[in-house]
């Protein structure tokens, strides 16, 4: 019997079309999955928080125990420990006006956020203009995380000196009897610069006695081994309140809230005098941005707690916090401003 090919021709064509469609679908589905998975993986990589912290955090203070910088680190230590979920250890590494401990973080610490520097205005902004050579470059080797403080200093004397006002101190310094010297936390520290600026603007010449940190200097002031010191308000406040030290003036443009009866330097007779210092946290350059952001957010969260804010302000500084960029801008601007002060006042290493 004769077959009719035309009756069966559509069948192979349909099958071929079906196979072609199946092949196209088979090829398209894995490609679509790959694109979707790749996009999802990219999104996870962009938004997933860094695995931090994973071990003990070392909080380096570039000054000896007992001073205001050390006090701030020890106030923050339990708060950081609680919020980050790991042990935080304060490690004092004093020497060279804060350069030694700062350089250790800048040059030796792993860039993983597990070593924090309590960054002070001395080594971060002043010392590059004060020292002939620096073991690190604050603007290159360290990354700002957050500002912690902006504090005035208080010019104070031991009661045995027998002066109670700034004009009396200036008159005694000009008379040269006795010969006066001021203690500081070390060369290039805010305490040192405050004294040198006072010498220049009050037209006196008090000698400078640098210590290895504010703690030892304050101890000798309390003991009467030295008679004059510029110190952070918070660390000297208990001794002022007890009458062991006599405050003459504060170095800020406005009176300190915790010392409302103590005049500013300008009010007490040295017009135009103003100098403040600051602290912050920095980490080694190369630390991932996600870790810097997490540390910044952690400190800002700590400072939002009313109880902690009250304790912090009681040491003589307002709560600052803010962004890492804010702190970086302050470091750069003060490196120029305070560097000029060093040159104009003729401050040199002793």
ABEGO torsion letter per residue (X at the ends): XBBBAAAAAAAAAAAAAAAAAAAAAAAAAAAAAAAAAAAAAAAAAAABBBBOBABBBBBBBABBBGBAAAAAAAAAAAAAAAAAGBBBBBBBBBEGGGAAAAAAAAAABBBAGABBBBBBAAAAAAAAAABABBABBAAAABBBABBABBBBBBBBBBAAAGBABAAAAAAAAAAGOBBBBBBBAEBGBAAAAAAAAAAAAAGBBBBBBBBBEAAAAAAAAAAGABABBBBBAAAAAAAAAAGABBBABBABABBBAABAABBBAAAAGBBGBBBBBBBBBBBBBGBBAAAAAAAAAAAAAAAABAAAAAAAAAAGBBBAEEBAAAAAAAAAAAAAAAAAAAAAAGBBBX
